[in-house]
Amino acid sequence: MPPSSPSDLFWTALSPLLQQLEALGWVLEGLATYYYWCVGWATGVALLLLCGLVLAESTDDRGGLTLMPDVMSRLRSWVNEHLESIATGPSEATPTEQ
């Protein structure tokens, strides 16, 4: 068997590192491809949920649409009501639950 040249020894030592870098490149390429797809779906679902919330809050008890002059105040009051119920926790009963 002939002795290896210095360049063969150099590339033999570096080939595992180059293979790992190539594999990392494939992983990063896959993540970059599907990242935008996931962000797009998450944005779409969030917009649908927000539209559903606004629509649910804009209907009156009779089921008809009402005019909402101040959507943000209704949204804030809805969030505050739900945050208060979460903050009280399940151990404390509200007066309406008793």
RAFEN-V380604 format. One line per field, one symbol per residue. ss: DSSP state (H for helix, E for strand, C for the rest). psi: psi as a letter, one per 20 degrees, with the letter a starting at -180 (. if undefined). burial: b if it has 24 or more other ideal C-beta (glycine too) atoms within 12 Angstrom, else e. A space follows every 50 residues. Layout:
ss = ???
psi = ???
burial = ???
This chain:
ss = CCCCCHHHHHHHHHHHHHHHHHHHHHHHHHHHHHHHHHHHHHHHHHHHHH HHHHHHHHECCCCCECCCCCHHHHHHHHHHHHHHHHHHCCCCCCCCCC
psi = pqqqrhhghghhhihhghhhhghhggghggghgighgghgghgggggggg ghggghiiqahiiqqrpnhnhhhhgghgggghhhhhhhrihppqhhi.
burial = eeeeeeeeeeeeeeeeeeeeeeeeeeeeeeeeeeeeeeeeeeeeeeeeee eeeeeebeeeeeeeeeeeeeeeeeeeeeeeeeeeeeeeeeeeeeeeee
